[in-house]
Amino acid sequence: MLAAATLAVGLIATPALAAKDQAVIGMVLEPPNLDPTAGAAAAIAEVVYANLFEGLTRIDGQGQVQPGLATEWKVSDDGLTYTFTLRHGATFHDGTKFESDAVKFSLDRARAPDSTNPQKAFFEPIKSVDTPAADQVVVTLSHPDGMFLFNMGQAAAVIVSSISAPTDSTKPVGTGPFKFVEWVPGDHVTLERTDAYAGPAPKLNKLIFRFVADPAAASAAVMSGDVDAFPNMPAPETLDQFKADPRFVVEIGTTAGKTVMAVNQRRKPFDDVKVRRALAMAIDRKALIDGAMFGYGTPIGSHFAPYEAAYKDLTGAYPYDPTKAKALLAEAGYPDGFKATLKLPPPGYARRGGEIIQAQLAEIGVQVELIPVEWAQWLEQVFKGFDYDMTIVSHTEALDIGIYARGKDKYYFGYDNPAFDQVIQQLNSAVDPEQRKALYQQAQQILSDDEAAIFLFQLAKTGVRNAKLMGMWQNSPIAANDMTGAYWAE
């Protein structure tokens, strides 16, 4: 709860800030570090993507590839050679010139055997990176990659300097229009506009990303004016209140977030597809979305966002049917169910959703112990350590169905299917749109047949902002709070 004095100060300060040249953006999760090339958490990109760090290309609010640090590029007829022309006059925030050597350093670093890049697969196709001139980079691929330009525009592919790379996690240095000022752990990160930016100047002078994990506190902070916008409001039950207040705008959009209940297939009984199918049929997705997200969300039947052109509707594969779910458990050798733990990271979709799923699974004899964990614990125990039975998380990376091909011993699902891996290999080399669509749909079908995770719903983007703060994304095709086009209307 906010202290009365603090709340009063916020209320008094609001009118004075109306003619702002800054914006305070609310976020539920605090990033574990500020280097998107060294951490998988979406919260990292939500602070620094486009604002502080830039890539060769850039993904816009409609999910389309736009020029970034590369102003243009040419692709050879065989799809193997990309020649990028770089932006003139760009510099890193520490004054270092941005030239082709920084691109080579960044790409070679990301694809190195000892790379810690969270999306190392993005760089697997790269055979060589050459720098024939300070403003030109030639990237040669070992095989065609229909996602290459898109992947080079994602947060894990931003360009960093060899000088500042070792300390980017706590003191990030990029080429974007905003530079790092401070990080007060547990409270906020501040970015400030840099006049040295070699591109269109943003209209805001300062960005403050404030971390408010508690849903009630998040709602109160926006209502009082202490926070100007919450791009992903963690209290969807309050949206009607904001809709009724002309001071605010509520924007319901889409995200790439595929919310799943992952099960550790290295452990029994989750290695049995009958058990996984039973779990899927024991969950009423409509009740889950209504109860955990107050109706904001779209059921999914595989690891694919419904707005994507290649989406295949597989939500009918395992309809809610507790009786059939119990029969499947009996066939698998668990007529009386079993006990399991469910580790829940902080977001409301996980914590609230976990309670609902706990009650639903109890109806088929599965006794679930809920274990709330902080984000850092989740990354360490679940994502890296594979120490879990079940967990709920939303995967926010766009078109990331290939994560299921990363191997049983390398990715936390513990999923392994050579047939799926082969489809992904074909997809990685395909450039024809229709061929890619067919392969995407084939991959979705395999994951559904295997119920490789318990697929729940697409996370909706439930944004609330001051009605005068314009230029923010309505949808989130990638994890980002791109504020480069934001401004205050008169």
Buried (B, 14 or more C-beta within 10 A) or exposed (E): EBEEEEBEBBEEEBEEBEEBEBBBBBBBBBBBBBBBBBBBBBBBBBBBBBBBBBBBBBBBBEBEBEBBBBBEBEBEEEBBBBBBBBBEEBBBBEEBEBBBBBBBBBBBBBBEEEBEBBBBBBBBBBEEBEBEEEBBBBBBBEEBBBBBBBBBBBBBBBBBBEBBBEEBBEBBBBBBBBBBEEBEEEEBBBBBBBEBBEBEEBBBEBBBBBBBBBBBBBBBBBBBBBBBBBBBBBBBBBBEBBEEEEEBBBBBBBBBBBBBBBBBBBBEBBBBBBBBBBBBBBBBBEBBBBBBBBEBBBBBBBBBBBBBEBBBEBBEBBEBBBEBBBBBBBBBEBEEBBEBBBBBBBBBBBBBBBBBBBEBBEBBBBEBEEBBBEBEBBBBBBBEEBEBBBBBBBBBBBBBBBBBBBEEEEBBBBBBBEEBBEBBBBBBBBEEEEBBBBBBBBBBBBBBBBBBBBBBBBBBBBBBBBEBBBBBBBBBBBBBBBBBBBBBEE
